[in-house]
Amino acid sequence: RNRDKAEVFEQALARVSHRLAEVAEASAAELRNERIADVPPRHPAAAVPPPAKLSPQRIDRRPDWPGLRKRQASTRAVGARRQARRDSR
């Protein structure tokens, strides 16, 4: 008896879900058509120019020369090797 009730309920739920999907699809199409109708036609001459490139808000004042970069890379490598030794234990 319970199985029969569940089957009837599932069939009704499937019908409702199918109908709801149809209504949602129709509503989406209607809204899409309204939005398309509301957009004015574009003229190529009235195109908006690209925005001007903004300058950075903060200038990077950290020192940067080849010797310093090399030293920093070496320091990072030492740390990586040390971490690798720890991880291998």
mmCIF file as gemmi writes it, N, C-alpha and C atoms, coordinates in Angstrom:
data_model
loop_
_atom_site.group_PDB
_atom_site.id
_atom_site.type_symbol
_atom_site.label_atom_id
_atom_site.label_alt_id
_atom_site.label_comp_id
_atom_site.label_asym_id
_atom_site.label_entity_id
_atom_site.label_seq_id
_atom_site.pdbx_PDB_ins_code
_atom_site.Cartn_x
_atom_site.Cartn_y
_atom_site.Cartn_z
_atom_site.occupancy
_atom_site.B_iso_or_equiv
_atom_site.pdbx_formal_charge
_atom_site.auth_seq_id
_atom_site.auth_asym_id
_atom_site.pdbx_PDB_model_num
ATOM 1 N N . ARG Axp A 1 ? 0.832 -1.201 0 1 0 ? 1 A 1
ATOM 2 C CA . ARG Axp A 1 ? 0 0 0 1 0 ? 1 A 1
ATOM 3 C C . ARG Axp A 1 ? 0.871 1.258 0 1 0 ? 1 A 1
ATOM 4 N N . ASN Axp A 2 ? 1.889 1.261 0.845 1 0 ? 2 A 1
ATOM 5 C CA . ASN Axp A 2 ? 2.775 2.429 0.912 1 0 ? 2 A 1
ATOM 6 C C . ASN Axp A 2 ? 3.502 2.627 -0.409 1 0 ? 2 A 1
ATOM 7 N N . ARG Axp A 3 ? 3.898 1.534 -1.031 1 0 ? 3 A 1
ATOM 8 C CA . ARG Axp A 3 ? 4.598 1.63 -2.31 1 0 ? 3 A 1
ATOM 9 C C . ARG Axp A 3 ? 3.679 2.244 -3.363 1 0 ? 3 A 1
ATOM 10 N N . ASP Axp A 4 ? 2.406 1.861 -3.364 1 0 ? 4 A 1
ATOM 11 C CA . ASP Axp A 4 ? 1.449 2.424 -4.32 1 0 ? 4 A 1
ATOM 12 C C . ASP Axp A 4 ? 1.242 3.923 -4.08 1 0 ? 4 A 1
ATOM 13 N N . LYS Axp A 5 ? 1.168 4.316 -2.81 1 0 ? 5 A 1
ATOM 14 C CA . LYS Axp A 5 ? 1.021 5.734 -2.477 1 0 ? 5 A 1
ATOM 15 C C . LYS Axp A 5 ? 2.244 6.519 -2.957 1 0 ? 5 A 1
ATOM 16 N N . ALA Axp A 6 ? 3.412 5.952 -2.713 1 0 ? 6 A 1
ATOM 17 C CA . ALA Axp A 6 ? 4.636 6.626 -3.128 1 0 ? 6 A 1
ATOM 18 C C . ALA Axp A 6 ? 4.686 6.766 -4.644 1 0 ? 6 A 1
ATOM 19 N N . GLU Axp A 7 ? 4.249 5.738 -5.359 1 0 ? 7 A 1
ATOM 20 C CA . GLU Axp A 7 ? 4.248 5.791 -6.82 1 0 ? 7 A 1
ATOM 21 C C . GLU Axp A 7 ? 3.313 6.875 -7.326 1 0 ? 7 A 1
ATOM 22 N N . VAL Axp A 8 ? 2.123 6.983 -6.747 1 0 ? 8 A 1
ATOM 23 C CA . VAL Axp A 8 ? 1.164 8.016 -7.145 1 0 ? 8 A 1
ATOM 24 C C . VAL Axp A 8 ? 1.744 9.398 -6.847 1 0 ? 8 A 1
ATOM 25 N N . PHE Axp A 9 ? 2.367 9.545 -5.682 1 0 ? 9 A 1
ATOM 26 C CA . PHE Axp A 9 ? 2.952 10.825 -5.307 1 0 ? 9 A 1
ATOM 27 C C . PHE Axp A 9 ? 4.075 11.208 -6.273 1 0 ? 9 A 1
ATOM 28 N N . GLU Axp A 10 ? 4.938 10.259 -6.622 1 0 ? 10 A 1
ATOM 29 C CA . GLU Axp A 10 ? 6.044 10.539 -7.539 1 0 ? 10 A 1
ATOM 30 C C . GLU Axp A 10 ? 5.538 10.939 -8.911 1 0 ? 10 A 1
ATOM 31 N N . GLN Axp A 11 ? 4.464 10.297 -9.376 1 0 ? 11 A 1
ATOM 32 C CA . GLN Axp A 11 ? 3.907 10.66 -10.676 1 0 ? 11 A 1
ATOM 33 C C . GLN Axp A 11 ? 3.342 12.078 -10.653 1 0 ? 11 A 1
ATOM 34 N N . ALA Axp A 12 ? 2.639 12.412 -9.582 1 0 ? 12 A 1
ATOM 35 C CA . ALA Axp A 12 ? 2.078 13.759 -9.466 1 0 ? 12 A 1
ATOM 36 C C . ALA Axp A 12 ? 3.206 14.794 -9.384 1 0 ? 12 A 1
ATOM 37 N N . LEU Axp A 13 ? 4.233 14.467 -8.623 1 0 ? 13 A 1
ATOM 38 C CA . LEU Axp A 13 ? 5.359 15.379 -8.486 1 0 ? 13 A 1
ATOM 39 C C . LEU Axp A 13 ? 6.069 15.567 -9.826 1 0 ? 13 A 1
ATOM 40 N N . ALA Axp A 14 ? 6.18 14.518 -10.607 1 0 ? 14 A 1
ATOM 41 C CA . ALA Axp A 14 ? 6.812 14.619 -11.915 1 0 ? 14 A 1
ATOM 42 C C . ALA Axp A 14 ? 6.003 15.518 -12.845 1 0 ? 14 A 1
ATOM 43 N N . ARG Axp A 15 ? 4.67 15.393 -12.8 1 0 ? 15 A 1
ATOM 44 C CA . ARG Axp A 15 ? 3.818 16.247 -13.633 1 0 ? 15 A 1
ATOM 45 C C . ARG Axp A 15 ? 3.973 17.707 -13.236 1 0 ? 15 A 1
ATOM 46 N N . VAL Axp A 16 ? 3.972 17.974 -11.94 1 0 ? 16 A 1
ATOM 47 C CA . VAL Axp A 16 ? 4.109 19.348 -11.456 1 0 ? 16 A 1
ATOM 48 C C . VAL Axp A 16 ? 5.474 19.908 -11.844 1 0 ? 16 A 1
ATOM 49 N N . SER Axp A 17 ? 6.533 19.124 -11.686 1 0 ? 17 A 1
ATOM 50 C CA . SER Axp A 17 ? 7.876 19.586 -12.03 1 0 ? 17 A 1
ATOM 51 C C . SER Axp A 17 ? 7.987 19.885 -13.517 1 0 ? 17 A 1
ATOM 52 N N . HIS Axp A 18 ? 7.401 19.029 -14.332 1 0 ? 18 A 1
ATOM 53 C CA . HIS Axp A 18 ? 7.452 19.233 -15.778 1 0 ? 18 A 1
ATOM 54 C C . HIS Axp A 18 ? 6.721 20.52 -16.156 1 0 ? 18 A 1
ATOM 55 N N . ARG Axp A 19 ? 5.552 20.727 -15.587 1 0 ? 19 A 1
ATOM 56 C CA . ARG Axp A 19 ? 4.775 21.934 -15.886 1 0 ? 19 A 1
ATOM 57 C C . ARG Axp A 19 ? 5.508 23.183 -15.392 1 0 ? 19 A 1
ATOM 58 N N . LEU Axp A 20 ? 6.104 23.106 -14.23 1 0 ? 20 A 1
ATOM 59 C CA . LEU Axp A 20 ? 6.852 24.232 -13.672 1 0 ? 20 A 1
ATOM 60 C C . LEU Axp A 20 ? 8.03 24.588 -14.574 1 0 ? 20 A 1
ATOM 61 N N . ALA Axp A 21 ? 8.697 23.581 -15.112 1 0 ? 21 A 1
ATOM 62 C CA . ALA Axp A 21 ? 9.812 23.831 -16.021 1 0 ? 21 A 1
ATOM 63 C C . ALA Axp A 21 ? 9.33 24.526 -17.289 1 0 ? 21 A 1
ATOM 64 N N . GLU Axp A 22 ? 8.193 24.11 -17.823 1 0 ? 22 A 1
ATOM 65 C CA . GLU Axp A 22 ? 7.642 24.747 -19.019 1 0 ? 22 A 1
ATOM 66 C C . GLU Axp A 22 ? 7.32 26.213 -18.757 1 0 ? 22 A 1
ATOM 67 N N . VAL Axp A 23 ? 6.673 26.49 -17.626 1 0 ? 23 A 1
ATOM 68 C CA . VAL Axp A 23 ? 6.301 27.868 -17.286 1 0 ? 23 A 1
ATOM 69 C C . VAL Axp A 23 ? 7.546 28.727 -17.074 1 0 ? 23 A 1
ATOM 70 N N . ALA Axp A 24 ? 8.567 28.174 -16.407 1 0 ? 24 A 1
ATOM 71 C CA . ALA Axp A 24 ? 9.793 28.934 -16.163 1 0 ? 24 A 1
ATOM 72 C C . ALA Axp A 24 ? 10.501 29.25 -17.477 1 0 ? 24 A 1
ATOM 73 N N . GLU Axp A 25 ? 10.517 28.294 -18.39 1 0 ? 25 A 1
ATOM 74 C CA . GLU Axp A 25 ? 11.169 28.526 -19.684 1 0 ? 25 A 1
ATOM 75 C C . GLU Axp A 25 ? 10.433 29.604 -20.476 1 0 ? 25 A 1
ATOM 76 N N . ALA Axp A 26 ? 9.105 29.572 -20.446 1 0 ? 26 A 1
ATOM 77 C CA . ALA Axp A 26 ? 8.323 30.58 -21.154 1 0 ? 26 A 1
ATOM 78 C C . ALA Axp A 26 ? 8.547 31.968 -20.533 1 0 ? 26 A 1
ATOM 79 N N . SER Axp A 27 ? 8.594 32.014 -19.223 1 0 ? 27 A 1
ATOM 80 C CA . SER Axp A 27 ? 8.812 33.288 -18.537 1 0 ? 27 A 1
ATOM 81 C C . SER Axp A 27 ? 10.196 33.851 -18.855 1 0 ? 27 A 1
ATOM 82 N N . ALA Axp A 28 ? 11.197 32.99 -18.881 1 0 ? 28 A 1
ATOM 83 C CA . ALA Axp A 28 ? 12.553 33.439 -19.204 1 0 ? 28 A 1
ATOM 84 C C . ALA Axp A 28 ? 12.62 33.977 -20.631 1 0 ? 28 A 1
ATOM 85 N N . ALA Axp A 29 ? 11.952 33.306 -21.56 1 0 ? 29 A 1
ATOM 86 C CA . ALA Axp A 29 ? 11.947 33.768 -22.949 1 0 ? 29 A 1
ATOM 87 C C . ALA Axp A 29 ? 11.258 35.125 -23.061 1 0 ? 29 A 1
ATOM 88 N N . GLU Axp A 30 ? 10.154 35.287 -22.337 1 0 ? 30 A 1
ATOM 89 C CA . GLU Axp A 30 ? 9.429 36.558 -22.364 1 0 ? 30 A 1
ATOM 90 C C . GLU Axp A 30 ? 10.286 37.692 -21.805 1 0 ? 30 A 1
ATOM 91 N N . LEU Axp A 31 ? 10.948 37.447 -20.685 1 0 ? 31 A 1
ATOM 92 C CA . LEU Axp A 31 ? 11.812 38.472 -20.096 1 0 ? 31 A 1
ATOM 93 C C . LEU Axp A 31 ? 12.975 38.802 -21.024 1 0 ? 31 A 1
ATOM 94 N N . ARG Axp A 32 ? 13.559 37.785 -21.653 1 0 ? 32 A 1
ATOM 95 C CA . ARG Axp A 32 ? 14.661 38.006 -22.577 1 0 ? 32 A 1
ATOM 96 C C . ARG Axp A 32 ? 14.21 38.881 -23.744 1 0 ? 32 A 1
ATOM 97 N N . ASN Axp A 33 ? 13.031 38.59 -24.291 1 0 ? 33 A 1
ATOM 98 C CA . ASN Axp A 33 ? 12.509 39.383 -25.404 1 0 ? 33 A 1
ATOM 99 C C . ASN Axp A 33 ? 12.235 40.829 -24.989 1 0 ? 33 A 1
ATOM 100 N N . GLU Axp A 34 ? 11.738 41.025 -23.774 1 0 ? 34 A 1
ATOM 101 C CA . GLU Axp A 34 ? 11.5 42.382 -23.278 1 0 ? 34 A 1
ATOM 102 C C . GLU Axp A 34 ? 12.806 43.159 -23.153 1 0 ? 34 A 1
ATOM 103 N N . ARG Axp A 35 ? 13.838 42.502 -22.615 1 0 ? 35 A 1
ATOM 104 C CA . ARG Axp A 35 ? 15.13 43.181 -22.467 1 0 ? 35 A 1
ATOM 105 C C . ARG Axp A 35 ? 15.712 43.545 -23.821 1 0 ? 35 A 1
ATOM 106 N N . ILE Axp A 36 ? 15.589 42.645 -24.777 1 0 ? 36 A 1
ATOM 107 C CA . ILE Axp A 36 ? 16.12 42.919 -26.113 1 0 ? 36 A 1
ATOM 108 C C . ILE Axp A 36 ? 15.362 44.071 -26.756 1 0 ? 36 A 1
ATOM 109 N N . ALA Axp A 37 ? 14.045 44.134 -26.557 1 0 ? 37 A 1
ATOM 110 C CA . ALA Axp A 37 ? 13.235 45.199 -27.143 1 0 ? 37 A 1
ATOM 111 C C . ALA Axp A 37 ? 13.554 46.558 -26.514 1 0 ? 37 A 1
ATOM 112 N N . ASP Axp A 38 ? 13.971 46.565 -25.239 1 0 ? 38 A 1
ATOM 113 C CA . ASP Axp A 38 ? 14.254 47.826 -24.543 1 0 ? 38 A 1
ATOM 114 C C . ASP Axp A 38 ? 15.605 48.424 -24.903 1 0 ? 38 A 1
ATOM 115 N N . VAL Axp A 39 ? 16.499 47.659 -25.499 1 0 ? 39 A 1
ATOM 116 C CA . VAL Axp A 39 ? 17.832 48.157 -25.819 1 0 ? 39 A 1
ATOM 117 C C . VAL Axp A 39 ? 17.765 48.995 -27.087 1 0 ? 39 A 1
ATOM 118 N N . PRO Axp A 40 ? 18.242 50.244 -27.022 1 0 ? 40 A 1
ATOM 119 C CA . PRO Axp A 40 ? 18.238 51.079 -28.226 1 0 ? 40 A 1
ATOM 120 C C . PRO Axp A 40 ? 19.307 50.593 -29.203 1 0 ? 40 A 1
ATOM 121 N N . PRO Axp A 41 ? 19.118 50.838 -30.484 1 0 ? 41 A 1
ATOM 122 C CA . PRO Axp A 41 ? 20.124 50.415 -31.452 1 0 ? 41 A 1
ATOM 123 C C . PRO Axp A 41 ? 21.418 51.197 -31.25 1 0 ? 41 A 1
ATOM 124 N N . ARG Axp A 42 ? 22.552 50.527 -31.472 1 0 ? 42 A 1
ATOM 125 C CA . ARG Axp A 42 ? 23.854 51.167 -31.273 1 0 ? 42 A 1
ATOM 126 C C . ARG Axp A 42 ? 24.361 51.733 -32.588 1 0 ? 42 A 1
ATOM 127 N N . HIS Axp A 43 ? 24.945 52.892 -32.485 1 0 ? 43 A 1
ATOM 128 C CA . HIS Axp A 43 ? 25.547 53.534 -33.647 1 0 ? 43 A 1
ATOM 129 C C . HIS Axp A 43 ? 27.058 53.418 -33.504 1 0 ? 43 A 1
ATOM 130 N N . PRO Axp A 44 ? 27.765 53.018 -34.55 1 0 ? 44 A 1
ATOM 131 C CA . PRO Axp A 44 ? 29.219 52.873 -34.433 1 0 ? 44 A 1
ATOM 132 C C . PRO Axp A 44 ? 29.922 54.189 -34.111 1 0 ? 44 A 1
ATOM 133 N N . ALA Axp A 45 ? 29.395 55.303 -34.584 1 0 ? 45 A 1
ATOM 134 C CA . ALA Axp A 45 ? 30.028 56.591 -34.326 1 0 ? 45 A 1
ATOM 135 C C . ALA Axp A 45 ? 29.899 57.007 -32.865 1 0 ? 45 A 1
ATOM 136 N N . ALA Axp A 46 ? 28.874 56.497 -32.197 1 0 ? 46 A 1
ATOM 137 C CA . ALA Axp A 46 ? 28.632 56.874 -30.805 1 0 ? 46 A 1
ATOM 138 C C . ALA Axp A 46 ? 29.284 55.906 -29.835 1 0 ? 46 A 1
ATOM 139 N N . ALA Axp A 47 ? 30.276 55.152 -30.299 1 0 ? 47 A 1
ATOM 140 C CA . ALA Axp A 47 ? 30.941 54.182 -29.429 1 0 ? 47 A 1
ATOM 141 C C . ALA Axp A 47 ? 31.667 54.911 -28.303 1 0 ? 47 A 1
ATOM 142 N N . VAL Axp A 48 ? 31.687 54.307 -27.157 1 0 ? 48 A 1
ATOM 143 C CA . VAL Axp A 48 ? 32.33 54.901 -25.991 1 0 ? 48 A 1
ATOM 144 C C . VAL Axp A 48 ? 33.826 54.645 -26.087 1 0 ? 48 A 1
ATOM 145 N N . PRO Axp A 49 ? 34.643 55.683 -25.91 1 0 ? 49 A 1
ATOM 146 C CA . PRO Axp A 49 ? 36.094 55.462 -25.976 1 0 ? 49 A 1
ATOM 147 C C . PRO Axp A 49 ? 36.555 54.626 -24.785 1 0 ? 49 A 1
ATOM 148 N N . PRO Axp A 50 ? 37.651 53.886 -24.931 1 0 ? 50 A 1
ATOM 149 C CA . PRO Axp A 50 ? 38.131 53.073 -23.813 1 0 ? 50 A 1
ATOM 150 C C . PRO Axp A 50 ? 38.582 53.982 -22.676 1 0 ? 50 A 1
ATOM 151 N N . PRO Axp A 51 ? 38.403 53.541 -21.444 1 0 ? 51 A 1
ATOM 152 C CA . PRO Axp A 51 ? 38.795 54.385 -20.309 1 0 ? 51 A 1
ATOM 153 C C . PRO Axp A 51 ? 40.311 54.575 -20.279 1 0 ? 51 A 1
ATOM 154 N N . ALA Axp A 52 ? 40.727 55.722 -19.762 1 0 ? 52 A 1
ATOM 155 C CA . ALA Axp A 52 ? 42.147 56.028 -19.66 1 0 ? 52 A 1
ATOM 156 C C . ALA Axp A 52 ? 42.787 55.099 -18.64 1 0 ? 52 A 1
ATOM 157 N N . LYS Axp A 53 ? 44.03 54.721 -18.884 1 0 ? 53 A 1
ATOM 158 C CA . LYS Axp A 53 ? 44.723 53.821 -17.967 1 0 ? 53 A 1
ATOM 159 C C . LYS Axp A 53 ? 45.05 54.574 -16.68 1 0 ? 53 A 1
ATOM 160 N N . LEU Axp A 54 ? 44.706 53.981 -15.564 1 0 ? 54 A 1
ATOM 161 C CA . LEU Axp A 54 ? 44.928 54.615 -14.272 1 0 ? 54 A 1
ATOM 162 C C . LEU Axp A 54 ? 46.35 54.36 -13.802 1 0 ? 54 A 1
ATOM 163 N N . SER Axp A 55 ? 46.897 55.331 -13.112 1 0 ? 55 A 1
ATOM 164 C CA . SER Axp A 55 ? 48.23 55.143 -12.548 1 0 ? 55 A 1
ATOM 165 C C . SER Axp A 55 ? 48.089 54.352 -11.246 1 0 ? 55 A 1
ATOM 166 N N . PRO Axp A 56 ? 49.135 53.632 -10.85 1 0 ? 56 A 1
ATOM 167 C CA . PRO Axp A 56 ? 49.033 52.855 -9.611 1 0 ? 56 A 1
ATOM 168 C C . PRO Axp A 56 ? 48.847 53.794 -8.422 1 0 ? 56 A 1
ATOM 169 N N . GLN Axp A 57 ? 48.123 53.32 -7.438 1 0 ? 57 A 1
ATOM 170 C CA . GLN Axp A 57 ? 47.859 54.17 -6.28 1 0 ? 57 A 1
ATOM 171 C C . GLN Axp A 57 ? 49.093 54.34 -5.408 1 0 ? 57 A 1
ATOM 172 N N . ARG Axp A 58 ? 49.935 53.309 -5.431 1 0 ? 58 A 1
ATOM 173 C CA . ARG Axp A 58 ? 51.134 53.373 -4.602 1 0 ? 58 A 1
ATOM 174 C C . ARG Axp A 58 ? 52.32 52.948 -5.444 1 0 ? 58 A 1
ATOM 175 N N . ILE Axp A 59 ? 53.375 53.702 -5.397 1 0 ? 59 A 1
ATOM 176 C CA . ILE Axp A 59 ? 54.559 53.392 -6.177 1 0 ? 59 A 1
ATOM 177 C C . ILE Axp A 59 ? 55.439 52.436 -5.382 1 0 ? 59 A 1
ATOM 178 N N . ASP Axp A 60 ? 55.935 51.405 -6.054 1 0 ? 60 A 1
ATOM 179 C CA . ASP Axp A 60 ? 56.8 50.426 -5.407 1 0 ? 60 A 1
ATOM 180 C C . ASP Axp A 60 ? 58.182 51.043 -5.219 1 0 ? 60 A 1
ATOM 181 N N . ARG Axp A 61 ? 58.541 51.327 -3.98 1 0 ? 61 A 1
ATOM 182 C CA . ARG Axp A 61 ? 59.82 51.981 -3.694 1 0 ? 61 A 1
ATOM 183 C C . ARG Axp A 61 ? 60.852 51.001 -3.138 1 0 ? 61 A 1
ATOM 184 N N . ARG Axp A 62 ? 60.571 49.699 -3.235 1 0 ? 62 A 1
ATOM 185 C CA . ARG Axp A 62 ? 61.545 48.732 -2.733 1 0 ? 62 A 1
ATOM 186 C C . ARG Axp A 62 ? 62.775 48.733 -3.623 1 0 ? 62 A 1
ATOM 187 N N . PRO Axp A 63 ? 63.943 48.586 -3.042 1 0 ? 63 A 1
ATOM 188 C CA . PRO Axp A 63 ? 65.156 48.553 -3.864 1 0 ? 63 A 1
ATOM 189 C C . PRO Axp A 63 ? 65.16 47.316 -4.753 1 0 ? 63 A 1
ATOM 190 N N . ASP Axp A 64 ? 65.716 47.497 -5.973 1 0 ? 64 A 1
ATOM 191 C CA . ASP Axp A 64 ? 65.726 46.39 -6.909 1 0 ? 64 A 1
ATOM 192 C C . ASP Axp A 64 ? 66.938 46.52 -7.804 1 0 ? 64 A 1
ATOM 193 N N . TRP Axp A 65 ? 67.896 45.639 -7.619 1 0 ? 65 A 1
ATOM 194 C CA . TRP Axp A 65 ? 69.038 45.551 -8.516 1 0 ? 65 A 1
ATOM 195 C C . TRP Axp A 65 ? 69.443 44.086 -8.586 1 0 ? 65 A 1
ATOM 196 N N . PRO Axp A 66 ? 70.18 43.692 -9.601 1 0 ? 66 A 1
ATOM 197 C CA . PRO Axp A 66 ? 70.449 42.27 -9.823 1 0 ? 66 A 1
ATOM 198 C C . PRO Axp A 66 ? 71.083 41.554 -8.634 1 0 ? 66 A 1
ATOM 199 N N . GLY Axp A 67 ? 72.017 42.199 -7.96 1 0 ? 67 A 1
ATOM 200 C CA . GLY Axp A 67 ? 72.659 41.553 -6.819 1 0 ? 67 A 1
ATOM 201 C C . GLY Axp A 67 ? 71.665 41.269 -5.702 1 0 ? 67 A 1
ATOM 202 N N . LEU Axp A 68 ? 70.761 42.204 -5.45 1 0 ? 68 A 1
ATOM 203 C CA . LEU Axp A 68 ? 69.771 42.028 -4.395 1 0 ? 68 A 1
ATOM 204 C C . LEU Axp A 68 ? 68.815 40.895 -4.75 1 0 ? 68 A 1
ATOM 205 N N . ARG Axp A 69 ? 68.377 40.852 -6.019 1 0 ? 69 A 1
ATOM 206 C CA . ARG Axp A 69 ? 67.472 39.778 -6.44 1 0 ? 69 A 1
ATOM 207 C C . ARG Axp A 69 ? 68.137 38.412 -6.292 1 0 ? 69 A 1
ATOM 208 N N . LYS Axp A 70 ? 69.42 38.354 -6.614 1 0 ? 70 A 1
ATOM 209 C CA . LYS Axp A 70 ? 70.161 37.101 -6.506 1 0 ? 70 A 1
ATOM 210 C C . LYS Axp A 70 ? 70.251 36.662 -5.037 1 0 ? 70 A 1
ATOM 211 N N . ARG Axp A 71 ? 70.545 37.621 -4.156 1 0 ? 71 A 1
ATOM 212 C CA . ARG Axp A 71 ? 70.632 37.307 -2.731 1 0 ? 71 A 1
ATOM 213 C C . ARG Axp A 71 ? 69.287 36.832 -2.181 1 0 ? 71 A 1
ATOM 214 N N . GLN Axp A 72 ? 68.199 37.501 -2.601 1 0 ? 72 A 1
ATOM 215 C CA . GLN Axp A 72 ? 66.872 37.092 -2.136 1 0 ? 72 A 1
ATOM 216 C C . GLN Axp A 72 ? 66.521 35.695 -2.636 1 0 ? 72 A 1
ATOM 217 N N . ALA Axp A 73 ? 66.881 35.399 -3.89 1 0 ? 73 A 1
ATOM 218 C CA . ALA Axp A 73 ? 66.61 34.071 -4.435 1 0 ? 73 A 1
ATOM 219 C C . ALA Axp A 73 ? 67.398 33.015 -3.669 1 0 ? 73 A 1
ATOM 220 N N . SER Axp A 74 ? 68.637 33.33 -3.319 1 0 ? 74 A 1
ATOM 221 C CA . SER Axp A 74 ? 69.467 32.396 -2.569 1 0 ? 74 A 1
ATOM 222 C C . SER Axp A 74 ? 68.856 32.135 -1.188 1 0 ? 74 A 1
ATOM 223 N N . THR Axp A 75 ? 68.389 33.192 -0.541 1 0 ? 75 A 1
ATOM 224 C CA . THR Axp A 75 ? 67.768 33.054 0.777 1 0 ? 75 A 1
ATOM 225 C C . THR Axp A 75 ? 66.521 32.173 0.693 1 0 ? 75 A 1
ATOM 226 N N . ARG Axp A 76 ? 65.713 32.384 -0.344 1 0 ? 76 A 1
ATOM 227 C CA . ARG Axp A 76 ? 64.519 31.561 -0.526 1 0 ? 76 A 1
ATOM 228 C C . ARG Axp A 76 ? 64.88 30.1 -0.753 1 0 ? 76 A 1
ATOM 229 N N . ALA Axp A 77 ? 65.942 29.865 -1.529 1 0 ? 77 A 1
ATOM 230 C CA . ALA Axp A 77 ? 66.363 28.497 -1.813 1 0 ? 77 A 1
ATOM 231 C C . ALA Axp A 77 ? 66.846 27.797 -0.546 1 0 ? 77 A 1
ATOM 232 N N . VAL Axp A 78 ? 67.585 28.525 0.307 1 0 ? 78 A 1
ATOM 233 C CA . VAL Axp A 78 ? 68.051 27.947 1.563 1 0 ? 78 A 1
ATOM 234 C C . VAL Axp A 78 ? 66.851 27.536 2.412 1 0 ? 78 A 1
ATOM 235 N N . GLY Axp A 79 ? 65.858 28.404 2.485 1 0 ? 79 A 1
ATOM 236 C CA . GLY Axp A 79 ? 64.657 28.083 3.258 1 0 ? 79 A 1
ATOM 237 C C . GLY Axp A 79 ? 63.923 26.879 2.693 1 0 ? 79 A 1
ATOM 238 N N . ALA Axp A 80 ? 63.862 26.787 1.368 1 0 ? 80 A 1
ATOM 239 C CA . ALA Axp A 80 ? 63.177 25.658 0.737 1 0 ? 80 A 1
ATOM 240 C C . ALA Axp A 80 ? 63.908 24.359 1.03 1 0 ? 80 A 1
ATOM 241 N N . ARG Axp A 81 ? 65.264 24.401 0.974 1 0 ? 81 A 1
ATOM 242 C CA . ARG Axp A 81 ? 66.04 23.189 1.277 1 0 ? 81 A 1
ATOM 243 C C . ARG Axp A 81 ? 65.846 22.775 2.733 1 0 ? 81 A 1
ATOM 244 N N . ARG Axp A 82 ? 65.83 23.765 3.621 1 0 ? 82 A 1
ATOM 245 C CA . ARG Axp A 82 ? 65.637 23.465 5.045 1 0 ? 82 A 1
ATOM 246 C C . ARG Axp A 82 ? 64.262 22.828 5.264 1 0 ? 82 A 1
ATOM 247 N N . GLN Axp A 83 ? 63.241 23.373 4.609 1 0 ? 83 A 1
ATOM 248 C CA . GLN Axp A 83 ? 61.89 22.82 4.756 1 0 ? 83 A 1
ATOM 249 C C . GLN Axp A 83 ? 61.816 21.412 4.173 1 0 ? 83 A 1
ATOM 250 N N . ALA Axp A 84 ? 62.497 21.174 3.058 1 0 ? 84 A 1
ATOM 251 C CA . ALA Axp A 84 ? 62.512 19.85 2.448 1 0 ? 84 A 1
ATOM 252 C C . ALA Axp A 84 ? 63.143 18.836 3.381 1 0 ? 84 A 1
ATOM 253 N N . ARG Axp A 85 ? 64.229 19.231 4.072 1 0 ? 85 A 1
ATOM 254 C CA . ARG Axp A 85 ? 64.859 18.312 5.033 1 0 ? 85 A 1
ATOM 255 C C . ARG Axp A 85 ? 63.899 17.977 6.149 1 0 ? 85 A 1
ATOM 256 N N . ARG Axp A 86 ? 63.191 18.98 6.648 1 0 ? 86 A 1
ATOM 257 C CA . ARG Axp A 86 ? 62.22 18.731 7.727 1 0 ? 86 A 1
ATOM 258 C C . ARG Axp A 86 ? 61.094 17.818 7.269 1 0 ? 86 A 1
ATOM 259 N N . ASP Axp A 87 ? 60.618 18.052 6.051 1 0 ? 87 A 1
ATOM 260 C CA . ASP Axp A 87 ? 59.484 17.274 5.53 1 0 ? 87 A 1
ATOM 261 C C . ASP Axp A 87 ? 59.875 15.821 5.277 1 0 ? 87 A 1
ATOM 262 N N . SER Axp A 88 ? 61.15 15.576 5.001 1 0 ? 88 A 1
ATOM 263 C CA . SER Axp A 88 ? 61.562 14.201 4.675 1 0 ? 88 A 1
ATOM 264 C C . SER Axp A 88 ? 61.745 13.344 5.911 1 0 ? 88 A 1
ATOM 265 N N . ARG Axp A 89 ? 61.725 13.932 7.083 1 0 ? 89 A 1
ATOM 266 C CA . ARG Axp A 89 ? 61.904 13.157 8.325 1 0 ? 89 A 1
ATOM 267 C C . ARG Axp A 89 ? 60.692 12.323 8.632 1 0 ? 89 A 1
